[in-house]
């Protein structure tokens, strides 16, 4: 209540990307003070055996995570874990550091409880993120890594970027997500073509199977895929035997928004996230779950703000869920409230 009444209105007065960096700096500074991290974990964490999940060979203390995009630089995962999340996904990471698209590139739509971003895979590159992940403090927190290609890498060479990332980060991540569905990188979503995607997933699995202990690889899919394309995704999972799917990424759709058309047009291109994505995210998760016969794990993400939103996603077929925009709008208690609802409803 304090967050939505006092903190959020203050933060929303300023540029979204600057606020994000300010909050990140504040969290890192606060948790460097002895005793603060433990006190925050005590207040925000909900610990109970019922919340624990074993998915794709990994043990999660609870099924609520932070989606990729919040910790692009790989320097917040420990801090975020203190707020009661069972896992955090870092990235997207690219082989070479890149600044992303021109600013401004992150926009709020408060009346829609949404964000539009066209960040463009801005990150410090694989080597820096690898070093940061090697310094992980909370070993019980599951950390996933979202993999993306560099903007300058042509699609016919994209597989090399994903292979390089997987090889260099293998020892520092618990699971990996192949991101070919972000709408903010030029031509990236062309990699969702079944043949190109099959090549990438097959190469990664060949490397994975040669390791002493293989690690889960997930595919992140777009909400803008039609049912035929989702059927192709199911077939690809079966053919390549990767762990599962993260559904969904941001959307290019703008239908049904309450914000004025003038504001939407002034913002321009970018991926939409938040409440307007909830219905489609549920549809995709439910379709993949039912059509595949629950053949693989699903991480549901998109429009999850409240405990009820989370319960609907689980009932649609998700094994784990992630939040991002909901975290920004609802505040740091979001994982605690969802986990309490999971316990109460015995999900």
C-alpha positions as CSV (number, residue, x, y, z in Angstrom):
1,X,0.0,0.0,0.0
2,X,2.9,2.4,0.9
3,X,4.5,1.6,-2.5
4,X,1.4,2.4,-4.6
5,X,0.3,5.4,-2.5
6,X,3.6,7.2,-2.0
7,X,6.6,5.6,-3.8
8,X,5.2,4.8,-7.2
9,X,3.7,8.2,-7.8
10,X,7.1,9.8,-7.0
11,X,9.1,7.4,-9.2
12,X,6.6,7.8,-12.1
13,X,7.4,11.5,-12.2
14,X,10.7,10.8,-13.8
15,X,12.1,9.1,-16.9
16,X,11.5,5.3,-16.7
17,X,15.0,4.3,-17.7
18,X,16.6,6.8,-15.3
19,X,14.4,5.5,-12.5
20,X,15.4,1.9,-13.3
21,X,19.1,2.8,-13.0
22,X,18.5,4.8,-9.8
23,X,16.5,1.9,-8.2
24,X,19.2,-0.5,-9.2
25,X,22.0,1.6,-7.7
26,X,19.9,2.1,-4.5
27,X,19.4,-1.6,-4.1
28,X,23.0,-2.5,-4.6
29,X,24.1,0.2,-2.1
30,X,21.5,-0.8,0.5
31,X,22.3,-4.5,0.3
32,X,26.0,-3.7,0.8
33,X,25.2,-2.6,4.4
34,X,25.5,-5.6,6.8
35,X,22.2,-6.9,8.0
36,X,20.0,-5.2,5.4
37,X,19.7,-8.2,3.0
38,X,18.8,-10.6,5.8
39,X,16.1,-8.3,7.1
40,X,14.6,-7.8,3.7
41,X,14.6,-11.5,3.0
42,X,12.9,-12.1,6.4
43,X,10.1,-9.7,5.6
44,X,9.5,-10.5,1.9
45,X,10.2,-14.3,1.7
46,X,7.5,-17.0,2.1
47,X,9.2,-20.3,2.9
48,X,7.2,-23.5,2.8
49,X,7.7,-26.9,1.3
50,X,4.4,-26.6,-0.7
51,X,6.0,-23.7,-2.7
52,X,9.0,-25.7,-3.8
53,X,9.1,-26.9,-7.4
54,X,11.3,-29.4,-9.3
55,X,11.2,-28.4,-12.9
56,X,13.6,-29.5,-15.7
57,X,16.0,-31.0,-13.1
58,X,16.2,-27.8,-11.1
59,X,14.9,-27.1,-7.6
60,X,13.1,-23.8,-7.1
61,X,12.3,-22.6,-3.6
62,X,9.1,-21.1,-5.1
63,X,7.6,-20.7,-8.6
64,X,7.7,-16.9,-8.8
65,X,10.5,-15.3,-10.8
66,X,11.7,-12.1,-12.4
67,X,11.6,-12.1,-16.2
68,X,14.5,-11.2,-18.5
69,X,14.9,-7.5,-19.2
70,X,14.9,-6.2,-15.6
71,X,18.5,-7.3,-14.9
72,X,20.0,-6.7,-18.3
73,X,23.5,-6.1,-16.9
74,X,23.7,-9.0,-14.6
75,X,24.2,-6.9,-11.4
76,X,20.9,-7.1,-9.7
77,X,20.0,-10.8,-9.4
78,X,21.3,-11.2,-5.8
79,X,19.4,-8.1,-4.8
80,X,16.2,-9.2,-6.5
81,X,16.4,-12.6,-4.8
82,X,16.1,-10.8,-1.4
83,X,12.5,-9.9,-2.3
84,X,11.2,-13.4,-2.2
85,X,11.6,-14.5,-5.8
86,X,12.5,-18.1,-6.5
87,X,14.5,-17.3,-9.6
88,X,15.8,-14.4,-11.7
89,X,16.5,-14.4,-15.4
90,X,19.4,-12.2,-16.5
91,X,19.8,-10.6,-19.9
92,X,19.3,-10.6,-22.8
93,X,23.0,-11.1,-23.1
94,X,24.9,-10.8,-26.4
95,X,28.5,-11.8,-27.3
96,X,29.7,-8.2,-27.7
97,X,28.6,-5.2,-25.6
98,X,26.1,-3.0,-27.3
99,X,24.3,0.2,-26.3
100,X,20.9,-0.7,-27.7
101,X,18.5,1.6,-29.5
102,X,18.5,5.4,-29.2
103,X,16.8,7.0,-26.1
104,X,14.1,7.5,-25.1
105,X,13.3,3.8,-25.4
106,X,11.2,3.0,-22.4
107,X,7.7,4.4,-21.9
108,X,4.9,4.0,-19.3
109,X,1.2,3.7,-20.1
110,X,-0.2,4.1,-16.6
111,X,-3.9,4.0,-17.5
112,X,-3.2,0.7,-19.2
113,X,-0.9,-0.6,-16.5
114,X,1.6,-1.2,-19.3
115,X,5.1,-0.4,-20.6
116,X,6.4,0.0,-24.2
117,X,10.1,-0.6,-24.7
118,X,12.5,-0.7,-27.6
119,X,15.6,-1.2,-25.6
120,X,17.4,-3.3,-28.2
121,X,19.4,-5.8,-26.2
122,X,21.5,-3.2,-24.5
123,X,24.0,-5.0,-22.2
124,X,27.8,-5.0,-21.3
125,X,28.5,-8.2,-23.2
126,X,29.1,-11.8,-22.3
127,X,32.5,-11.5,-20.6
128,X,31.4,-8.9,-18.1
129,X,28.2,-10.7,-17.3
130,X,30.1,-13.9,-16.9
131,X,32.3,-12.3,-14.3
132,X,29.4,-10.9,-12.4
133,X,27.5,-14.2,-12.4
134,X,30.6,-16.0,-11.0
135,X,30.4,-13.7,-7.9
136,X,26.8,-14.9,-7.1
137,X,26.2,-14.7,-3.3
138,X,22.9,-16.5,-3.0
139,X,23.6,-20.0,-4.3
140,X,20.0,-21.2,-3.6
141,X,18.6,-18.6,-6.0
142,X,18.1,-20.1,-9.5
143,X,19.6,-17.8,-12.1
144,X,18.6,-18.2,-15.8
145,X,20.3,-16.5,-18.7
146,X,18.5,-15.1,-21.6
147,X,20.6,-15.4,-24.8
148,X,20.3,-13.0,-27.8
149,X,22.3,-12.2,-30.9
150,X,24.2,-9.0,-31.5
151,X,22.3,-6.5,-33.7
152,X,25.1,-6.5,-36.2
153,X,25.1,-10.3,-36.6
154,X,23.2,-11.4,-39.7
155,X,20.5,-14.0,-39.2
156,X,22.5,-16.6,-41.3
157,X,25.3,-16.2,-38.7
158,X,23.1,-16.0,-35.6
159,X,23.6,-19.6,-34.5
160,X,27.3,-18.7,-33.9
161,X,26.3,-16.0,-31.4
162,X,24.0,-18.4,-29.5
163,X,26.7,-21.1,-29.4
164,X,29.3,-18.6,-28.1
165,X,27.0,-17.4,-25.4
166,X,26.0,-20.9,-24.3
167,X,29.6,-22.1,-24.2
168,X,30.9,-19.1,-22.3
169,X,28.1,-18.8,-19.8
170,X,27.4,-22.5,-19.3
171,X,29.1,-22.8,-15.9
172,X,27.5,-19.6,-14.5
173,X,23.8,-20.2,-15.3
174,X,21.3,-22.7,-14.0
175,X,19.1,-22.6,-17.2
176,X,19.2,-20.8,-20.5
177,X,16.6,-19.2,-22.7
178,X,16.9,-18.7,-26.5
179,X,15.4,-15.4,-27.3
180,X,14.4,-15.1,-30.9
181,X,11.1,-13.3,-30.2
182,X,12.0,-9.8,-29.0
183,X,10.5,-7.2,-31.4
184,X,13.1,-4.6,-30.6
185,X,16.1,-6.1,-32.5
186,X,16.0,-5.7,-36.3
187,X,15.0,-9.0,-38.1
188,X,15.4,-11.0,-34.9
189,X,11.9,-12.6,-35.1
190,X,12.8,-14.0,-38.5
191,X,14.7,-16.6,-36.5
192,X,11.4,-18.0,-35.3
193,X,11.2,-19.6,-38.8
194,X,11.1,-23.4,-38.0
195,X,14.3,-24.2,-40.0
196,X,16.5,-21.5,-38.6
197,X,15.2,-22.1,-35.1
198,X,15.8,-25.9,-35.5
199,X,19.4,-25.2,-36.4
200,X,20.0,-23.1,-33.4
201,X,18.4,-25.4,-30.9
202,X,20.0,-28.5,-32.4
203,X,23.5,-27.0,-32.2
204,X,23.0,-25.9,-28.6
205,X,21.7,-29.4,-27.6
206,X,24.6,-31.1,-29.3
207,X,26.9,-29.0,-27.1
208,X,24.7,-29.5,-24.0
209,X,24.7,-33.3,-24.3
210,X,28.5,-33.4,-24.4
211,X,28.7,-31.7,-21.0
212,X,29.1,-33.7,-17.8
213,X,25.8,-32.4,-16.6
214,X,23.4,-30.9,-19.3
215,X,21.4,-27.8,-18.3
216,X,17.9,-26.9,-19.3
217,X,17.4,-24.9,-22.4
218,X,14.1,-23.0,-22.9
219,X,12.7,-21.2,-26.0
220,X,11.0,-17.8,-25.5
221,X,8.1,-17.3,-27.9
222,X,6.2,-14.3,-29.1
223,X,2.6,-13.7,-28.3
224,X,2.0,-12.8,-31.9
225,X,2.5,-16.3,-33.2
226,X,-0.6,-18.0,-34.6
227,X,-1.8,-21.5,-33.8
228,X,0.0,-23.1,-36.7
229,X,3.3,-21.5,-35.6
230,X,2.7,-22.6,-32.0
231,X,2.2,-26.2,-33.4
232,X,5.6,-25.8,-35.0
233,X,7.0,-24.8,-31.6
234,X,5.6,-27.9,-30.0
235,X,7.1,-30.0,-32.8
236,X,10.5,-28.3,-32.4
237,X,10.5,-29.0,-28.7
238,X,9.9,-32.7,-29.4
239,X,12.5,-32.9,-32.1
240,X,15.3,-31.1,-30.2
241,X,14.3,-32.3,-26.7
242,X,15.0,-28.9,-25.1
243,X,13.5,-28.4,-21.7
244,X,10.5,-26.2,-22.4
245,X,9.0,-22.8,-23.3
246,X,8.9,-19.3,-21.8
247,X,5.6,-17.8,-23.0
248,X,5.4,-15.0,-23.8
249,X,7.6,-12.1,-24.9
250,X,6.3,-8.5,-25.5
251,X,3.8,-7.8,-28.3
252,X,3.7,-5.4,-31.2
253,X,-0.1,-5.2,-31.0
254,X,-1.8,-2.0,-29.7
255,X,-5.4,-3.1,-29.8
256,X,-7.7,-2.2,-27.0
257,X,-5.5,0.3,-25.2
258,X,-7.0,3.0,-23.1
259,X,-4.2,5.5,-23.7
260,X,-4.9,8.0,-26.4
261,X,-3.9,7.2,-30.0
262,X,-1.9,10.4,-29.9
263,X,0.2,9.1,-27.1
264,X,0.6,5.7,-28.6
265,X,1.6,7.2,-32.0
266,X,4.1,9.6,-30.3
267,X,5.8,6.6,-28.7
268,X,6.1,4.6,-31.9
269,X,7.5,1.1,-32.2
270,X,8.4,-1.2,-29.4
271,X,7.2,-4.2,-27.4
272,X,4.1,-3.8,-25.2
273,X,4.1,-5.5,-21.8
274,X,1.8,-5.5,-18.8
275,X,-1.9,-5.9,-18.3
276,X,-2.9,-5.7,-22.0
277,X,-0.8,-8.7,-22.6
278,X,-2.5,-10.9,-19.9
279,X,-5.3,-12.4,-22.1
280,X,-3.0,-13.4,-24.9
281,X,-0.3,-14.8,-22.6
282,X,-2.9,-17.0,-21.0
283,X,-4.2,-18.2,-24.4
284,X,-0.7,-19.1,-25.6
285,X,0.2,-21.0,-22.3
286,X,-3.1,-22.8,-22.4
287,X,-2.7,-23.8,-26.1
288,X,0.8,-25.0,-25.6
289,X,-0.1,-27.0,-22.5
290,X,-3.2,-28.6,-23.9
291,X,-2.0,-29.2,-27.5
292,X,1.2,-30.8,-26.3
293,X,-0.5,-32.8,-23.5
294,X,1.7,-31.2,-20.9
295,X,4.7,-32.7,-22.6
296,X,7.2,-30.0,-21.4
297,X,7.5,-27.3,-18.7
298,X,6.0,-23.9,-19.3
299,X,7.2,-20.6,-17.7
300,X,4.2,-18.2,-18.0
301,X,4.9,-14.5,-18.2
302,X,2.7,-11.6,-19.3
303,X,0.3,-9.3,-17.4
304,X,0.7,-10.9,-14.0
305,X,0.0,-8.2,-11.4
306,X,-2.1,-9.8,-8.7
307,X,-2.3,-13.2,-6.9
308,X,-5.4,-13.9,-9.0
309,X,-3.5,-13.3,-12.2
310,X,-0.8,-15.7,-11.1
311,X,-3.4,-18.4,-10.2
312,X,-5.0,-18.1,-13.6
313,X,-1.6,-18.6,-15.2
314,X,-0.9,-21.7,-13.2
315,X,-4.4,-23.0,-14.0
316,X,-3.7,-22.4,-17.7
317,X,-0.8,-24.8,-17.5
318,X,2.2,-22.8,-16.3
319,X,4.7,-24.6,-14.1
320,X,6.5,-21.4,-13.1
321,X,5.7,-17.7,-13.6
322,X,7.6,-14.6,-14.1
323,X,6.8,-10.9,-13.5
324,X,8.4,-7.7,-14.8
325,X,5.9,-4.9,-15.5
326,X,3.7,-6.1,-12.6
327,X,6.7,-5.7,-10.3
328,X,7.1,-2.1,-11.4
329,X,3.4,-1.3,-10.9
330,X,2.7,-3.4,-7.8
331,X,5.9,-3.0,-5.9
332,X,8.3,-5.3,-4.0
333,X,5.6,-7.3,-2.2
334,X,4.4,-8.9,-5.4
335,X,6.2,-12.2,-4.9
336,X,5.2,-12.5,-1.3
337,X,1.5,-11.9,-2.1
338,X,1.5,-14.4,-4.9
339,X,3.3,-17.1,-2.9
340,X,0.8,-16.6,0.0
341,X,-2.0,-17.1,-2.5
342,X,-0.4,-20.3,-3.8
343,X,-0.3,-21.7,-0.3
344,X,-3.8,-20.7,0.4
345,X,-5.2,-22.2,-2.8
346,X,-2.9,-25.2,-2.7
347,X,-1.7,-24.6,-6.3
